[in-house]
């Protein structure tokens, strides 16, 4: 009798444990599918073409990430001039769908033939409801050392080029943007003579204004 009772107790315990585990498994949400890429291997977009995201800049709108880069299609050591700035969209940062050209080459000027246009970075200005793109603008000899500014009402554009300038009169080559939680924008740029500069952007993000004092933190590139 005692053996029969012990078997019934063990069976009951197993049933309770199974019920608990079942409830736990039901309560735990399923994990999202793993996505990734292989370092050193050509990364393709959803159409099967090579991603053109050199000098990548990313902005998130809702649940979608938008990526901007330099189009290097057909580039050679003899010709590295600007072609265009493509835009891609992704919801997982691994699979990128081409959404057209955000900024295109022009017949002349900063975006003309034989020009250097690099490192596109984008911020959304909520007060003006405008996407603002900053770029490194230069001559083939890298003597201009300016930032260029373009704007659009949508993430992928097309963007309207607004012109170029040297931030507060200083050289600017490699660059980045930062947006604080209060909406203030900042420009990070490589001023080769003084190191990394950090300048506050104007309220509309279309120009830079002095910090007090301006930050000069290093003689080396920060990226």
N, C-alpha and C positions, 0 to 999 in steps of 0.2 A: 504494500500500500504506500509506504513512504517513498519507494522508488517511483511509483506512478505519479505521486504528488510532485516529486522533484522534477519529473519530465514535464508535467503541466506548467510548473512555475517557469522552467527554462523556455518553454515554447511561448508562454505569455510574454516573457522579457524580450524575446526575439521579435515578437509581433509589435511590441511597443517601440523598440529601437527602430524597426523598419518604418513605422509610422512617423517617428520623429525625423529620421533622415529624409523621408519623402517630403515632409513639410518644409525642411530646410532647403532641399533642392528646388522646390517650387518657388520658395521665397527669393532665392538668389537669381538675379537677372542674368541672362546669357551674355557672355563676353562678345564684344565686337570682333569681327573677323580680323586677323592679323594682316597688316599690309606693310610693305617695306621695299627696299631697293638694294642693289649690290654696289658697294663702292668700287670705282674704277671701271664699271660697266656702263656703256651708253644708256642713258635714261630716256625712254620714249614717252610721248604723250599718248592719249587715248586713241589717236588716229594711226599710231605706229611710226610717226615721224620723230626725229630727235628733238628733245626739249631744247629750246633756245632761251635759257634763263641765266646766262652768264651775268655776274654782277647783280644777282637776285635781290628784288625788293618785294615784300609781301604786306598786304593789308587785309584784314578780316572784316567782312560785312555779313552780319547775321551768322549763319552756320557755314558760310562759304569763304574760303581763302582765295585771294586773287594774287597771282604772281606776275612780276614784270622782269624782263631781262633784255640783254643785248642779243640781237639776231646775228649769229656767226656763220650762217649758211654760206658755203662757198668761199669763206675767208682764206686768204693765203698770206704768207710772210710779206709778199709784195703789195698786198692791198688789205688793210685792216680798217678801212674807213667805215663810217656809220651806214647801216642799212635801214633798220627800223627797231622799234621797241614792241615786241609782241606781248599779249596778255593771255594768261591761262587761268582757269578756275578749278578748284578742288575742294572736296569736303573732308579729305583725310590726309592731305599733304603728301600723298604717294601717287595718286592717280590724277593727272592734270589734263584738262580738256582745253584745246585752243579756242580762244574767243576773239581772234582777230588782232589787228595791229593797233596798239594804243597811240603810238606816235610814229609818223612816217618821215622818210627823208624828203627834203625840199630841194628846189632847184638851186638855191643859193643860201648864204647866211650860215648861222650856227648849225643848222641841220642839213646843210648842203653836202655835195660830194667832197671827199677827202677831209672830212671833219671827224673829230673824236667826240663821241657821245656815249657816256658810260654810266653804270651804276644807278639805274632808275630806282627811286624810292618814293612812296606815296603815303600821304596822310589824308584823312577825311576831316574837313573843317565843318563842324556841325552848325556853327553860327552862320556861315555863308552857304551851307549845303553844297559844298564843292570839294571834289577830289583834287589835291594839289601834288604834282609830281616834281621832284627835284632831280637834276642830273649833273654829272660832271661834263662840262663843255670845254673843248680844247682844240688847239691846232695840232697838226701832225707832229710838231716839235715839242708839244706840251708847254708852250709858252704863254697861252692865254690864261689858263688856270682859273676858270670861272664856274659858277653854278648857273644852270638853266632852269627855268620854271615853266610848267605847262599845267593847264587846268581842264577839268571835265565835270559834267554833272552826273556821270555814271562811272563805276569802277574801271571798266575797260575802255572807256572813251568812245570815239576818238578824242584825244586831248588837243587843245589849242595852245600852241607855243606862245609864251608871253615875253620871252627875251632872256638875257643873261646878265650877270653882274659878279663882281668880286665882293663877297660878304664883308661889309664894313671896310672895304678897300683892301682886304687881305687876300692872298692866294688861296685857292681852294681846288683840290684835286679829288682824291678818294673822299667819299662822303657817306653819311648816314642821317636818318631822321629819328627823333624820339618824341612821343606825345605823352605828356603827363596826365594824371587822372583828372586834373582840372581843365583839360583841353589845351593847355599851353604847349606849343610846338617848339622843338629845338633842332638846330642844324649842327651836326658834328662834321668837321671837315679837316683835311690834312693841309695845314699851312707849313710847307717844308721849312721855312725859316724859323718858325716859332713852335712847331709841333702840332698836337691836336688842339683845335679850337672848338669851343661850344658856344654858340650864339643863340639867343632867343629869337624865335620867329615873330613877326608882327601878328596882329590879331587875325588878319586874313591869310596868313602864312605865305604871302607873296614877297616878303623881304625880311631882312634880319635886323635885329635891334641889339644894342650892347647889353651884356650882362654886367653886373657890378660886383667884382670885376669880371672880364672875360676869362674863361678858363683856358689855360695853356698847361696841359698836364704831362706831356711827354714829347720827346724828340723822335719817337718812333711811331709808325702807323699802328692804330689800334685794332685793325682788322686785316 
